[in-house]
Amino acid sequence: MINRRVALTLVASTLLLNGCDAPPPSEPKHWPDSGEPSVPDPPHEPDPTATGSPTPKSPISKSPPPRSPISQSPIPQSPAGLGPRTRAAIPPDAGQVLVASGQSPQSPLCTLVLYERGTSGWRAGPSWPGHNALRGWSDHHKASDLHSPLGIYSLTDAGGRLPDPGTELSYSRSDNFTAPGAGFRGESLDGTFDYVIAINYNRLPGTSPLDQTRPLGANRGGGIWIHIDHGGPTHGCLSIAKPHMRSLLRALVPARHPVIVMGYATWLAR
């Protein structure tokens, strides 16, 4: 994403690549207080000297004690935290929605959750903490502005320096997925691009994440990825821990048309 070196008093070195602009238990038997099982009375013999018919005994009805209902959490009809305007913008064929929710418009901290659409609603996966851009979020992203772009984008392509971990997305392995230098907090960037997923902001879907095509123009930035977290803010990408990246790569299914909904919490709730 970075097309020129960013100069800040605390800025770290710019990345060389374009990346990162069971059933209930049975009821117990109950015995009488004597500790002995009850014995039925002998059959009643009618008195031959008595007039009329004997009065029959009424049977004793014993109902089992009521069972406590099993509490189940309802399946939400839409991914959590999304307001009507955001929900309406999600493509109707999207069966997987990755929600990246930032803490505030200026915060570099966010949380990612993958939702899977089922017949009765959406099921949430694990919650993964991560980072977004140093200066938060923007609804008009520009190259090197150190903001992550707000919006809803498809996820079609992945890659990295390491071999394919078993994703169904198109995967491009290359030694060019490198991030030398240090981050904004002085942290090492080594291994940051071992796995990446391209976010289809200002890029051509169906190409390697390294592809430089910018349909909106170079001034609008690009190379916005999900990549491995290095312990600090990014230039524009989103980042999560390496094990979570592997899990996400293996979970995304192109036939389910996965998209990412990304922004700060109050923007998502519109």
Backbone as CSV, one residue per row, in Angstrom:
resi,resn,N_x,N_y,N_z,CA_x,CA_y,CA_z,C_x,C_y,C_z
1,MET,0.803,-1.188,0.000,0.000,0.000,0.000,0.841,1.244,0.000
2,ILE,2.039,1.145,0.559,2.840,2.354,0.764,3.568,2.682,-0.523
3,ASN,3.299,3.852,-1.079,3.907,4.278,-2.320,5.001,5.312,-2.094
4,ARG,5.122,5.824,-0.880,6.191,6.746,-0.536,6.463,6.617,0.944
5,ARG,7.638,7.046,1.380,8.036,6.888,2.777,7.251,7.854,3.643
6,VAL,6.664,7.324,4.730,5.892,8.147,5.643,6.816,8.735,6.688
7,ALA,6.698,10.035,6.898,7.578,10.701,7.863,6.746,11.137,9.049
8,LEU,6.995,10.536,10.191,6.395,10.941,11.452,7.499,10.950,12.501
9,THR,7.280,11.688,13.557,8.301,11.724,14.591,8.491,10.376,15.233
10,LEU,7.409,9.580,15.289,7.527,8.257,15.891,7.397,7.174,14.860
11,VAL,7.411,7.538,13.576,7.116,6.576,12.518,8.238,5.582,12.381
12,ALA,7.845,4.370,12.134,8.800,3.322,11.857,9.074,3.307,10.377
13,SER,9.989,2.477,9.954,10.353,2.394,8.547,9.197,1.899,7.725
14,THR,9.075,2.422,6.517,7.974,2.062,5.625,8.214,0.685,5.036
15,LEU,7.140,-0.070,4.846,7.265,-1.394,4.259,7.682,-1.272,2.804
16,LEU,8.499,-2.210,2.356,8.983,-2.141,0.982,7.911,-2.546,-0.003
17,LEU,6.975,-3.401,0.418,5.960,-3.872,-0.513,4.774,-2.930,-0.537
18,ASN,3.797,-3.295,-1.386,2.596,-2.485,-1.454,1.602,-2.907,-0.405
19,GLY,1.932,-3.844,0.424,0.988,-4.347,1.404,0.918,-3.486,2.646
20,CYS,-0.192,-3.448,3.222,-0.472,-2.785,4.487,-0.567,-1.298,4.328
21,ASP,-1.095,-0.544,3.094,-1.424,0.905,3.141,-2.372,0.868,4.299
22,ALA,-26.986,-32.505,25.792,-27.080,-33.896,25.724,-28.282,-34.233,26.475
23,PRO,-28.789,-35.290,26.354,-30.136,-35.366,26.941,-30.098,-35.202,28.457
24,PRO,-31.256,-34.766,29.138,-31.263,-34.607,30.592,-31.133,-35.955,31.282
25,PRO,-30.567,-36.034,32.524,-30.429,-37.304,33.229,-31.778,-37.860,33.618
26,SER,-31.886,-39.245,33.712,-33.137,-39.878,34.091,-33.450,-39.571,35.540
27,GLU,-34.746,-39.575,35.865,-35.164,-39.251,37.219,-34.825,-40.398,38.164
28,PRO,-34.310,-40.148,39.391,-34.003,-41.229,40.333,-35.270,-41.823,40.917
29,LYS,-35.176,-43.081,41.325,-36.311,-43.714,41.985,-36.404,-43.192,43.416
30,HIS,-37.655,-43.025,43.912,-37.879,-42.529,45.273,-38.548,-43.624,46.091
31,TRP,-37.984,-43.929,47.235,-38.525,-44.944,48.124,-39.244,-44.266,49.276
32,PRO,-40.208,-45.005,49.952,-40.883,-44.433,51.127,-39.898,-44.157,52.245
33,ASP,-40.376,-43.394,53.244,-39.507,-43.010,54.344,-38.972,-44.202,55.121
34,SER,-39.685,-45.355,55.080,-39.247,-46.515,55.839,-37.985,-47.118,55.266
35,GLY,-37.676,-46.771,54.050,-36.503,-47.356,53.414,-36.827,-48.646,52.701
36,GLU,-38.061,-49.128,52.787,-38.461,-50.374,52.123,-39.334,-50.043,50.929
37,PRO,-39.220,-50.824,49.872,-40.125,-50.592,48.752,-41.562,-50.854,49.138
38,SER,-42.477,-50.126,48.597,-43.895,-50.291,48.923,-44.412,-51.595,48.367
39,VAL,-45.343,-52.264,49.128,-45.954,-53.544,48.730,-47.416,-53.288,48.471
40,PRO,-47.946,-53.693,47.324,-49.358,-53.419,47.027,-50.283,-54.155,47.990
41,ASP,-51.435,-53.557,48.295,-52.448,-54.202,49.146,-53.014,-55.430,48.454
42,PRO,-53.416,-56.492,49.239,-54.061,-57.651,48.607,-55.382,-57.241,48.005
43,PRO,-55.841,-57.994,47.013,-57.120,-57.645,46.378,-58.260,-57.660,47.390
44,HIS,-59.208,-56.753,47.269,-60.335,-56.615,48.200,-61.378,-57.693,47.922
45,GLU,-61.735,-58.461,48.953,-62.781,-59.472,48.837,-64.111,-58.858,49.261
46,PRO,-65.148,-58.918,48.425,-66.439,-58.321,48.797,-67.087,-59.072,49.969
47,ASP,-67.811,-58.375,50.854,-68.535,-58.967,51.991,-69.866,-59.492,51.491
48,PRO,-70.110,-60.852,51.577,-71.357,-61.401,51.050,-72.577,-60.900,51.793
49,THR,-72.451,-60.452,53.055,-73.627,-59.975,53.821,-73.931,-58.516,53.540
50,ALA,-72.998,-57.832,52.854,-73.207,-56.403,52.614,-74.159,-56.201,51.468
51,THR,-74.934,-55.131,51.528,-75.860,-54.802,50.446,-75.184,-53.815,49.513
52,GLY,-75.503,-53.922,48.217,-74.923,-53.001,47.254,-73.551,-53.451,46.819
53,SER,-72.955,-52.711,45.940,-71.642,-53.034,45.387,-70.567,-52.337,46.195
54,PRO,-69.408,-52.970,46.287,-68.317,-52.311,47.008,-67.872,-51.040,46.306
55,THR,-67.429,-50.096,47.088,-66.965,-48.827,46.507,-65.544,-49.000,45.994
56,PRO,-65.322,-48.790,44.704,-63.966,-48.993,44.171,-63.017,-47.893,44.666
57,LYS,-61.746,-48.300,44.804,-60.734,-47.329,45.208,-60.310,-46.489,44.019
58,SER,-60.097,-45.208,44.243,-59.610,-44.323,43.176,-58.117,-44.526,43.006
59,PRO,-57.637,-44.717,41.781,-56.192,-44.889,41.574,-55.439,-43.612,41.921
60,ILE,-54.245,-43.786,42.449,-53.408,-42.643,42.817,-52.542,-42.276,41.616
61,SER,-52.688,-41.070,41.150,-51.910,-40.620,39.990,-50.626,-39.954,40.468
62,LYS,-49.500,-40.459,39.969,-48.192,-39.872,40.292,-47.574,-39.264,39.042
63,SER,-47.417,-37.968,39.020,-46.813,-37.281,37.877,-45.345,-37.018,38.168
64,PRO,-44.491,-37.223,37.172,-43.066,-36.947,37.401,-42.839,-35.458,37.613
65,PRO,-41.858,-35.101,38.413,-41.585,-33.670,38.633,-41.198,-32.997,37.333
66,PRO,-41.587,-31.735,37.147,-41.244,-31.048,35.890,-39.745,-30.871,35.749
67,ARG,-39.252,-30.971,34.511,-37.841,-30.782,34.235,-37.561,-29.328,33.864
68,SER,-36.423,-28.885,34.302,-36.046,-27.507,33.988,-35.746,-27.393,32.508
69,PRO,-36.225,-26.351,31.844,-35.926,-26.197,30.421,-34.441,-25.963,30.186
70,ILE,-33.927,-26.438,29.046,-32.531,-26.231,28.678,-32.391,-24.864,28.037
71,SER,-31.532,-24.045,28.594,-31.335,-22.695,28.081,-30.449,-22.727,26.844
72,GLN,-30.889,-22.116,25.752,-30.121,-22.026,24.523,-30.071,-20.582,24.052
73,SER,-28.889,-20.159,23.635,-28.747,-18.801,23.127,-29.347,-18.724,21.727
74,PRO,-30.163,-17.734,21.462,-30.734,-17.619,20.118,-29.665,-17.283,19.087
75,ILE,-29.861,-17.777,17.872,-28.943,-17.470,16.779,-29.335,-16.119,16.191
76,PRO,-28.430,-15.155,16.169,-28.807,-13.826,15.671,-29.167,-13.850,14.193
77,GLN,-30.078,-12.985,13.813,-30.497,-12.899,12.420,-29.534,-12.084,11.573
78,SER,-28.574,-11.438,12.208,-27.533,-10.717,11.482,-26.293,-10.670,12.365
79,PRO,-25.117,-10.475,11.779,-23.909,-10.366,12.600,-24.039,-9.265,13.648
80,ALA,-23.518,-9.526,14.823,-23.662,-8.596,15.942,-22.975,-7.262,15.657
81,GLY,-23.588,-6.200,16.149,-22.983,-4.876,16.064,-23.253,-4.116,14.783
82,LEU,-23.989,-4.706,13.838,-24.251,-4.040,12.563,-25.640,-3.424,12.559
83,GLY,-25.708,-2.137,12.238,-26.981,-1.459,12.143,-27.662,-1.705,10.813
84,PRO,-28.891,-1.189,10.641,-29.660,-1.458,9.421,-28.994,-0.977,8.134
85,ARG,-28.332,0.160,8.206,-27.677,0.678,6.995,-26.514,-0.215,6.580
86,THR,-25.740,-0.669,7.544,-24.610,-1.550,7.238,-25.108,-2.907,6.751
87,ARG,-26.104,-3.463,7.430,-26.644,-4.768,7.016,-27.171,-4.725,5.594
88,ALA,-27.833,-3.632,5.239,-28.414,-3.526,3.903,-27.358,-3.504,2.809
89,ALA,-26.133,-3.107,3.156,-25.070,-3.018,2.153,-24.331,-4.342,1.948
90,ILE,-24.582,-5.336,2.782,-23.932,-6.636,2.625,-24.552,-7.362,1.435
91,PRO,-23.756,-7.868,0.504,-24.322,-8.577,-0.648,-25.215,-9.729,-0.207
92,PRO,-26.368,-9.915,-0.841,-27.298,-10.960,-0.400,-26.754,-12.377,-0.526
93,ASP,-25.750,-12.582,-1.403,-25.201,-13.931,-1.571,-24.041,-14.220,-0.620
94,ALA,-23.705,-13.275,0.247,-22.588,-13.477,1.170,-22.986,-14.470,2.261
95,GLY,-22.290,-15.604,2.306,-22.549,-16.606,3.334,-21.548,-16.554,4.463
96,GLN,-20.505,-15.753,4.292,-19.504,-15.544,5.338,-19.228,-14.048,5.435
97,VAL,-19.320,-13.525,6.646,-19.068,-12.102,6.883,-18.046,-11.968,8.001
98,LEU,-16.899,-11.395,7.665,-15.862,-11.122,8.654,-16.054,-9.687,9.133
99,VAL,-16.402,-9.524,10.409,-16.626,-8.189,10.963,-15.371,-7.743,11.690
100,ALA,-14.804,-6.626,11.238,-13.646,-6.012,11.895,-14.133,-4.732,12.562
101,SER,-14.221,-4.751,13.881,-14.798,-3.636,14.627,-13.719,-2.895,15.395
102,GLY,-13.508,-1.628,15.022,-12.531,-0.797,15.709,-13.106,-0.178,16.963
103,GLN,-12.248,0.124,17.915,-12.706,0.675,19.184,-13.251,2.096,19.053
104,SER,-12.640,2.891,18.172,-13.079,4.271,17.983,-12.556,4.758,16.635
105,PRO,-13.007,5.934,16.167,-12.539,6.418,14.860,-11.032,6.605,14.783
106,GLN,-10.378,6.912,15.904,-8.938,7.166,15.883,-8.105,6.024,16.475
107,SER,-8.742,4.983,16.976,-8.002,3.923,17.652,-7.385,2.937,16.662
108,PRO,-6.191,2.418,16.949,-5.580,1.393,16.107,-5.930,-0.028,16.554
109,LEU,-6.847,-0.164,17.519,-7.214,-1.477,18.045,-8.567,-1.918,17.495
110,CYS,-8.643,-3.191,17.145,-9.891,-3.717,16.603,-10.049,-5.185,16.991
111,THR,-11.219,-5.726,16.705,-11.530,-7.130,16.948,-12.181,-7.705,15.699
112,LEU,-11.775,-8.914,15.319,-12.317,-9.572,14.137,-13.104,-10.806,14.549
113,VAL,-14.298,-10.985,13.953,-15.144,-12.155,14.190,-15.705,-12.612,12.845
114,LEU,-15.583,-13.908,12.552,-16.135,-14.466,11.320,-17.513,-15.044,11.609
115,TYR,-18.521,-14.567,10.861,-19.893,-15.060,10.974,-20.227,-15.942,9.772
116,GLU,-20.922,-17.071,10.051,-21.343,-18.005,9.015,-22.868,-17.997,8.953
117,ARG,-23.409,-17.801,7.744,-24.862,-17.789,7.592,-25.398,-19.225,7.564
118,GLY,-26.412,-19.517,8.381,-27.095,-20.801,8.383,-28.558,-20.622,8.037
119,THR,-29.311,-21.706,8.106,-30.723,-21.641,7.741,-31.542,-20.802,8.715
120,SER,-31.077,-20.690,9.971,-31.851,-19.960,10.976,-31.185,-18.664,11.427
121,GLY,-30.061,-18.310,10.828,-29.402,-17.077,11.231,-27.896,-17.166,11.070
122,TRP,-27.189,-16.332,11.804,-25.732,-16.243,11.697,-25.073,-16.806,12.949
123,ARG,-24.059,-17.615,12.745,-23.292,-18.171,13.861,-21.923,-17.482,13.908
124,ALA,-21.554,-17.039,15.092,-20.288,-16.320,15.276,-19.167,-17.286,15.612
125,GLY,-18.004,-17.031,15.035,-16.809,-17.771,15.386,-16.092,-17.095,16.538
126,PRO,-14.845,-17.485,16.778,-14.076,-16.878,17.867,-13.834,-15.385,17.627
127,SER,-13.563,-14.676,18.714,-13.228,-13.257,18.640,-11.716,-13.109,18.669
128,TRP,-11.163,-12.449,17.643,-9.722,-12.315,17.496,-9.305,-10.856,17.648
129,PRO,-8.535,-10.513,18.659,-8.057,-9.140,18.794,-6.987,-8.831,17.770
130,GLY,-6.926,-7.585,17.356,-5.934,-7.212,16.346,-5.707,-5.717,16.289
131,HIS,-5.063,-5.294,15.208,-4.754,-3.876,14.984,-5.278,-3.432,13.621
132,ASN,-5.527,-2.140,13.530,-5.767,-1.484,12.250,-4.749,-0.349,12.129
133,ALA,-5.030,0.629,11.279,-4.032,1.661,10.991,-3.769,2.582,12.189
134,LEU,-2.611,3.203,12.173,-2.132,4.051,13.268,-3.121,5.149,13.632
135,ARG,-3.719,5.791,12.625,-4.609,6.927,12.873,-6.088,6.552,12.830
136,GLY,-6.386,5.266,12.829,-7.785,4.850,12.865,-8.372,4.596,11.491
137,TRP,-9.525,5.222,11.222,-10.335,4.886,10.052,-10.649,6.111,9.203
138,SER,-10.902,5.847,7.906,-11.250,6.932,6.977,-12.291,6.440,5.978
139,ASP,-13.255,7.338,5.645,-14.235,6.993,4.609,-13.776,7.436,3.218
140,HIS,-12.567,7.996,3.143,-11.990,8.372,1.848,-10.477,8.132,1.930
141,HIS,-10.130,6.863,1.941,-8.733,6.480,2.121,-7.863,7.028,0.997
142,LYS,-6.671,7.498,1.367,-5.681,7.954,0.400,-4.343,7.295,0.719
143,ALA,-3.498,7.226,-0.290,-2.197,6.597,-0.116,-1.433,7.249,1.036
144,SER,-0.889,6.433,1.891,-0.014,6.865,2.983,-0.695,7.752,4.009
145,ASP,-2.031,7.706,4.122,-2.681,8.559,5.118,-2.763,7.900,6.498
146,LEU,-2.272,6.667,6.616,-2.222,5.943,7.875,-3.600,5.736,8.489
147,HIS,-4.593,5.545,7.624,-5.944,5.175,8.026,-6.338,3.871,7.326
148,SER,-7.209,3.108,7.962,-7.808,1.944,7.318,-9.115,2.374,6.659
149,PRO,-9.425,1.859,5.469,-10.643,2.291,4.779,-11.902,1.658,5.362
150,LEU,-12.896,2.498,5.628,-14.200,1.996,6.034,-14.879,1.323,4.844
151,GLY,-15.696,0.314,5.118,-16.462,-0.243,4.014,-16.672,-1.740,4.088
152,ILE,-17.260,-2.257,3.010,-17.532,-3.688,2.844,-16.833,-4.135,1.571
153,TYR,-15.973,-5.126,1.697,-15.145,-5.556,0.570,-15.113,-7.079,0.488
154,SER,-15.028,-7.598,-0.719,-14.954,-9.041,-0.909,-13.547,-9.543,-0.587
155,LEU,-13.463,-10.836,-0.302,-12.200,-11.505,0.012,-12.045,-12.677,-0.949
156,THR,-11.112,-12.563,-1.890,-10.980,-13.586,-2.923,-9.580,-14.172,-3.042
157,ASP,-8.569,-13.447,-2.577,-7.190,-13.848,-2.861,-6.321,-13.759,-1.614
158,ALA,-5.353,-14.672,-1.545,-4.442,-14.729,-0.409,-3.044,-15.049,-0.908
159,GLY,-2.112,-15.041,0.003,-0.738,-15.355,-0.363,0.154,-15.264,0.856
160,GLY,1.460,-15.331,0.611,2.393,-15.221,1.710,3.746,-15.798,1.396
161,ARG,4.652,-15.579,2.325,5.997,-16.126,2.172,6.018,-17.619,2.463
162,LEU,5.107,-18.074,3.310,5.028,-19.490,3.657,4.090,-20.232,2.704
163,PRO,4.226,-21.550,2.622,3.335,-22.330,1.746,1.875,-22.217,2.171
164,ASP,1.011,-22.507,1.234,-0.433,-22.502,1.460,-0.772,-23.357,2.687
165,PRO,-1.449,-22.787,3.695,-1.771,-23.558,4.901,-3.019,-24.419,4.759
166,GLY,-3.632,-24.411,3.575,-4.833,-25.204,3.363,-6.069,-24.376,3.106
167,THR,-5.899,-23.218,2.478,-7.039,-22.362,2.183,-7.674,-22.726,0.841
168,GLU,-8.958,-22.428,0.697,-9.633,-22.591,-0.590,-9.552,-21.322,-1.430
169,LEU,-9.071,-20.224,-0.840,-8.863,-19.013,-1.619,-7.689,-19.217,-2.574
170,SER,-7.659,-18.436,-3.633,-6.491,-18.436,-4.511,-5.282,-17.983,-3.699
171,TYR,-4.195,-18.778,-3.731,-3.048,-18.506,-2.857,-1.781,-18.351,-3.683
172,SER,-1.085,-17.246,-3.487,0.162,-16.965,-4.188,1.321,-16.982,-3.199
173,ARG,2.212,-17.977,-3.323,3.376,-18.016,-2.445,4.548,-17.324,-3.122
174,SER,5.227,-16.452,-2.395,6.347,-15.716,-2.970,7.277,-15.249,-1.864
175,ASP,8.568,-15.243,-2.176,9.547,-14.682,-1.245,9.474,-13.161,-1.190
176,ASN,8.687,-12.564,-2.084,8.537,-11.107,-2.085,7.602,-10.602,-0.989
177,PHE,6.949,-11.509,-0.275,6.126,-11.094,0.859,7.047,-10.857,2.062
178,THR,7.724,-9.733,2.060,8.642,-9.396,3.150,8.322,-8.000,3.679
179,ALA,8.596,-7.794,4.949,8.360,-6.497,5.588,9.555,-6.162,6.455
180,PRO,10.597,-5.581,5.868,11.798,-5.275,6.652,11.593,-4.065,7.560
181,GLY,12.496,-3.899,8.481,12.442,-2.719,9.343,11.645,-2.970,10.606
182,ALA,11.113,-1.893,11.161,10.391,-1.954,12.425,9.072,-1.223,12.324
183,GLY,8.159,-1.551,13.230,6.860,-0.910,13.263,6.884,0.402,14.007
184,PHE,5.725,0.995,14.205,5.623,2.312,14.830,6.072,2.313,16.290
185,ARG,6.067,1.163,16.925,6.513,1.062,18.314,7.895,0.446,18.415
186,GLY,8.575,0.345,17.289,9.898,-0.238,17.267,9.910,-1.747,17.189
187,GLU,8.726,-2.354,17.040,8.648,-3.815,16.997,9.111,-4.348,15.643
188,SER,9.661,-5.555,15.650,10.112,-6.179,14.409,8.926,-6.536,13.522
189,LEU,9.113,-6.371,12.226,8.088,-6.738,11.252,8.381,-8.087,10.604
190,ASP,9.387,-8.767,11.078,9.763,-10.047,10.491,8.604,-11.040,10.589
191,GLY,8.249,-11.648,9.457,7.179,-12.634,9.420,5.785,-12.058,9.291
192,THR,5.665,-10.735,9.222,4.346,-10.105,9.142,3.547,-10.583,7.932
193,PHE,4.251,-10.809,6.813,3.568,-11.223,5.582,3.753,-12.713,5.284
194,ASP,3.983,-13.512,6.327,4.036,-14.965,6.113,2.710,-15.459,5.553
195,TYR,1.598,-14.870,6.028,0.261,-15.136,5.476,-0.457,-13.798,5.322
196,VAL,-1.108,-13.593,4.177,-1.914,-12.394,3.979,-3.196,-12.762,3.239
197,ILE,-4.230,-11.979,3.478,-5.468,-12.057,2.699,-5.713,-10.660,2.147
198,ALA,-5.843,-10.565,0.843,-6.076,-9.262,0.216,-7.511,-8.812,0.461
199,ILE,-7.677,-7.591,0.923,-8.994,-6.960,1.020,-9.229,-6.227,-0.302
200,ASN,-10.329,-6.495,-0.955,-10.533,-5.969,-2.309,-10.937,-4.499,-2.314
201,TYR,-10.089,-3.691,-1.696,-10.177,-2.241,-1.796,-9.174,-1.785,-2.847
202,ASN,-9.655,-1.093,-3.879,-8.812,-0.516,-4.932,-7.809,-1.536,-5.487
203,ARG,-8.295,-2.717,-5.795,-7.461,-3.746,-6.405,-8.314,-4.570,-7.361
204,LEU,-7.626,-5.382,-8.159,-8.298,-6.236,-9.134,-8.473,-7.625,-8.543
205,PRO,-9.705,-8.041,-8.220,-9.910,-9.390,-7.674,-9.428,-10.459,-8.645
206,GLY,-8.946,-11.562,-8.072,-8.463,-12.649,-8.898,-6.984,-12.554,-9.202
207,THR,-6.293,-11.610,-8.611,-4.857,-11.449,-8.822,-4.124,-11.648,-7.498
208,SER,-2.803,-11.774,-7.578,-1.998,-11.909,-6.372,-2.130,-10.662,-5.507
209,PRO,-2.058,-10.799,-4.191,-2.047,-9.606,-3.341,-0.924,-8.631,-3.694
210,LEU,0.119,-9.112,-4.368,1.234,-8.252,-4.758,0.938,-7.427,-6.010
211,ASP,-0.159,-7.721,-6.688,-0.482,-7.002,-7.923,-0.661,-5.510,-7.637
212,GLN,-0.141,-4.669,-8.544,-0.122,-3.215,-8.343,-1.280,-2.482,-9.022
213,THR,-2.212,-3.193,-9.629,-3.326,-2.532,-10.305,-4.179,-1.771,-9.293
214,ARG,-4.455,-0.489,-9.585,-5.238,0.358,-8.697,-6.372,1.002,-9.503
215,PRO,-7.558,0.362,-9.568,-8.668,0.877,-10.379,-9.090,2.305,-10.028
216,LEU,-8.971,2.705,-8.770,-9.367,4.056,-8.359,-8.242,5.063,-8.521
217,GLY,-7.067,4.592,-8.941,-5.904,5.456,-9.068,-4.938,5.256,-7.922
218,ALA,-3.674,5.504,-8.192,-2.634,5.284,-7.182,-2.797,6.190,-5.971
219,ASN,-3.381,7.367,-6.149,-3.521,8.298,-5.032,-4.502,7.811,-3.962
220,ARG,-5.343,6.810,-4.309,-6.298,6.274,-3.342,-5.723,5.094,-2.554
221,GLY,-4.434,4.839,-2.730,-3.791,3.785,-1.959,-4.157,2.404,-2.441
222,GLY,-3.722,1.413,-1.704,-3.981,0.020,-2.062,-3.136,-0.900,-1.231
223,GLY,-3.159,-2.176,-1.580,-2.412,-3.143,-0.797,-2.932,-3.250,0.624
224,ILE,-4.252,-3.152,0.797,-4.859,-3.286,2.121,-5.107,-4.772,2.368
225,TRP,-4.423,-5.318,3.334,-4.457,-6.760,3.600,-4.877,-7.033,5.041
226,ILE,-5.217,-8.293,5.276,-5.224,-8.860,6.624,-3.929,-9.653,6.714
227,HIS,-3.115,-9.377,7.709,-1.839,-10.084,7.812,-1.537,-10.409,9.267
228,ILE,-0.373,-10.975,9.509,0.006,-11.403,10.858,0.341,-10.183,11.721
229,ASP,-0.188,-10.179,12.912,0.017,-9.052,13.822,1.465,-8.993,14.310
230,HIS,2.023,-7.788,14.340,3.395,-7.592,14.812,3.446,-6.824,16.122
231,GLY,2.278,-6.658,16.758,2.264,-6.033,18.071,2.089,-4.537,18.075
232,GLY,1.673,-3.946,16.947,1.480,-2.509,16.884,0.587,-2.118,15.723
233,PRO,0.304,-0.804,15.594,-0.551,-0.321,14.511,0.046,-0.610,13.136
234,THR,-0.818,-0.568,12.129,-0.405,-0.808,10.748,-0.449,0.498,9.960
235,HIS,-0.062,0.406,8.682,-0.163,1.553,7.789,-1.563,1.697,7.191
236,GLY,-2.364,0.643,7.260,-3.715,0.674,6.700,-4.377,-0.688,6.738
237,CYS,-3.564,-1.717,6.921,-4.062,-3.092,6.939,-4.722,-3.430,8.273
238,LEU,-5.241,-4.660,8.352,-5.703,-5.241,9.595,-4.774,-6.396,9.937
239,SER,-4.574,-6.663,11.221,-3.652,-7.729,11.599,-4.202,-8.524,12.771
240,ILE,-3.966,-9.845,12.736,-4.332,-10.741,13.828,-3.183,-11.722,14.035
241,ALA,-3.204,-12.453,15.134,-2.117,-13.375,15.470,-1.985,-14.481,14.422
242,LYS,-0.788,-15.021,14.304,-0.496,-16.023,13.274,-1.420,-17.235,13.337
243,PRO,-1.668,-17.833,14.523,-2.609,-18.968,14.552,-3.999,-18.593,14.076
244,HIS,-4.431,-17.364,14.371,-5.746,-16.917,13.925,-5.767,-16.702,12.415
245,MET,-4.654,-16.248,11.855,-4.574,-16.112,10.405,-4.723,-17.462,9.720
246,ARG,-4.049,-18.471,10.258,-4.184,-19.812,9.678,-5.632,-20.296,9.754
247,SER,-6.267,-20.085,10.900,-7.659,-20.501,11.065,-8.567,-19.774,10.076
248,LEU,-8.354,-18.477,9.904,-9.175,-17.704,8.981,-8.977,-18.163,7.546
249,LEU,-7.734,-18.393,7.163,-7.463,-18.856,5.805,-8.158,-20.184,5.514
250,ARG,-8.174,-21.071,6.493,-8.804,-22.380,6.293,-10.320,-22.311,6.351
251,ALA,-10.853,-21.265,6.961,-12.308,-21.159,7.126,-13.006,-20.526,5.926
252,LEU,-12.325,-19.624,5.224,-12.970,-18.895,4.127,-13.197,-19.806,2.929
253,VAL,-14.403,-19.738,2.378,-14.800,-20.597,1.256,-15.286,-19.702,0.114
254,PRO,-14.598,-19.705,-1.015,-15.007,-18.824,-2.117,-16.457,-19.008,-2.544
255,ALA,-16.956,-20.245,-2.507,-18.335,-20.504,-2.926,-19.357,-19.822,-2.022
256,ARG,-18.930,-19.390,-0.830,-19.823,-18.708,0.096,-19.682,-17.188,0.010
257,HIS,-18.891,-16.737,-0.957,-18.740,-15.308,-1.254,-18.413,-14.479,-0.002
258,PRO,-17.276,-14.758,0.623,-16.941,-14.043,1.864,-16.660,-12.567,1.627
259,VAL,-17.073,-11.763,2.596,-16.806,-10.326,2.563,-16.314,-9.914,3.941
260,ILE,-15.659,-8.769,3.990,-15.281,-8.167,5.256,-16.040,-6.865,5.425
261,VAL,-16.605,-6.667,6.616,-17.262,-5.416,6.990,-16.352,-4.772,8.027
262,MET,-15.759,-3.643,7.680,-14.701,-3.085,8.523,-14.940,-1.612,8.828
263,GLY,-14.723,-1.271,10.102,-14.895,0.105,10.530,-14.925,0.172,12.050
264,TYR,-15.041,1.378,12.592,-15.155,1.526,14.043,-16.594,1.217,14.454
265,ALA,-16.766,0.867,15.730,-18.016,0.287,16.195,-19.249,1.138,15.916
266,THR,-19.166,2.452,16.182,-20.356,3.292,15.980,-20.697,3.442,14.496
267,TRP,-19.701,3.397,13.629,-19.977,3.442,12.194,-20.661,2.151,11.744
268,LEU,-20.219,1.025,12.249,-20.845,-0.243,11.896,-22.293,-0.311,12.369
269,ALA,-22.598,0.358,13.467,-23.932,0.282,14.073,-24.948,1.198,13.419
270,ARG,-24.583,1.885,12.353,-25.528,2.819,11.703,-26.756,2.076,11.202
